[in-house]
Amino acid sequence: MGPLGGVRVLELAGIGPGPFCGMVLADMGAEVVRIDRADRAGGKKKGDPPPDVMGRGKRSVAVDLKNPDGVELVLTLVERADVLIEGFRPGVAERLGVGPDDCLARNPRLVYGRMTGWGQDGPLAHAAGHDIDYIALAGALWPMGPADSPPKPPLNLVGDFGGGGLLLAFGVVCALYERERSGEGQVIDAAMVDGAALLTAMFWGMRAAGLWTDRREDNVLDGGAWFYDTYECADGEYVAVGALEPQFFAKLVELTGLAEETGQIPAQYDKTTWPQMRERLRKVFMTRTRDEWCEILEGTDACFAPVLSWEEAPDHPHNRARQTFVEVAGVRQPAPAPRFSRTPGSIRMPPPRIGEHTDEALSDWGIEGDEIERLRSSGAVV
């Protein structure tokens, strides 16, 4: 059983960061029941789960939240829950009758986690948006991409998942820890714009110290430094180097033969030489294939790694040794992280079909069989 074993979580179904938060909690041992929309129940046959990686480890109950009996059912489950997470726009949960006031009135110990892009208040709180919009407003998008083109979104990792789902999961665990002392639940306002801004904390410090400019590809970590970038090899594949510290920089220069190939190496942090040195290192890397460079550089202190595709990454010897990727129901995916010495996380079941566990989960949470049948007859559950 993982470190969150015994924690009961209700997840009101949504997309993106909310389900990611639920997945992380489930990986760590929490019992997560996802409240899905009744009108979306059904789908693929049993034994053929959907490839929804973020649904792993959860059970699904299909509930009609427009049916008063469905709302009452969720509030009854809230009485037995430790955590509820939802990702609606501000005010929607309240209109459905499952907002924080409704839920905390039934269970004052409940941790109520709210996941939004803009937050529960502020001028933009009710506007639509997606990851790219939230990280743009946070200042996290501006430094991304080449200097001679518009900023490029870094997938939806910074807003949805790093600054969103993980931030909410962290908030949930913090609130559960605090509850052990106070005995009281509380509401968590997790906003992707806040989380994306938080992830940039180091760069604000560097900027204040004069070590970071607002120009893209002009800084040590944004592709500006030739010793912290990616390079093409002779076979069209790529490698990544990140030799920031002097001793690692020296090892990179030594093992690539850069000094022998091109002569004297200028001071590492002399920015006036960076374009010239990038071109020199580019030519060096083009002399061998990616695998040949791995033979020379991988596992050394040159701070080197091959740039692997999603097809390749799970089969790298290091990832295989650590079982960084696993296969569940025929779908290859990342394993639970981080790792615990006594209470490791695990993937206890594949993603559910919508409504697959309605009877089973409700029964486990104390809803009697005749009540489940009544709820089904009224259309409150499917």
C-alpha positions, 0 to 999 in steps of 0.5 A: 500500500502506498503512502496515501493508503486509506485516503478516500478521494472523490474526483469530479470528472474533468480534463487535464490537470484535475485527472492528473492530480487524481492519478498521482494520488491514486498512484500513491495509494489513495482510493480514488472514485471518479464521479463521471457524467451519467450520459457518458456511461457505457463505451468499450466492453469490459476487459477493453479499458480505454487508453486513458493513462490518467484514469489508471488506479481509479474506479468510475461511478456514473452520476447525473448531477442534474438529478437531485438524487444524484447530488444527494448521493455525491454529498453522502459520499462526501461524508465518507471522503477525505478529499474532493477535487474538481476542475469546473469554472468558478461557480459551477460546482456551487450551481450543481449543489456540490460546492465547498459550502455544501460539502463542508457542511456535510463533512467539516474535515473534507479537503476540497481541491479546486483546479482552474486556470485563472483561479477562483477570483480576479478579472479573468476568473470566468474566462475560458483558457488553456495551458498556453494562455495561463503560462503566457500570463504568468511570464513562463511562455515568453522565454520559450523558443528561438530568438527569431520566432514567436515563443513556442509552447513547451507541450502542456507540461508547465501549466496543466501538469507541473503548475496545475495537477502537481500543484493541486496534489501538493496542496491536497497532501499539505491540507491532509497533514494540517488536518491532523493537527486542527481536525478541520478541512479547508478549500484549496484554490489551485490555479495554473497561472499561479503554479506556472509563475511559481515554477519560474522562481529561480529565473526571477532570482537570476534576473534580479542578480543581472544573470538573466535577460528578457531576450530569448536564446540569450541566457544559459538555460534557454538555448543561448549557451552553446554548452547547454543545448541540443545538437544534430549528429551524422545520422540525423539524430540528436544529443543534449549537453548541459555542461554548466559547471567548470569541471563538467565543461572541461570534460565535455571539451576533452571528450568531444575533442573540441580543443584538438579539432578547433584550437583554443577554447575561450572563457566558458561564460564569455557570451560574445563567443557563444555563436562561434563556439556553437558552430564549432561544436555543431561541426564536431557532433556532425562527425559521428552518429548519435550512438557513437557519441553515446559510446564516448560521452554517456555515463561521463561527467560531460552532462550528456544524454541522447535525445530519445523519442517516446518510442525509444525512451522506455527501452533505454538501459537506464530507464529499463533498470529503474523501471521508469516506464511500465505497461498496463492493459497493453499501454506503455506509460510512465511508472508512479513517482517518486519512490518510497522505501517502505510504502511504494506507489503502484498502479492498482488497476487499468483506467475504467470505463465510465460507470464501470464500478457504480455498484461496486464502489457505492457498496464499498462506500456504504451505500446499500443495495436497495438504495443503489437500485432506487438511484438507478431507477430514478436515473441518478446513477448508471 
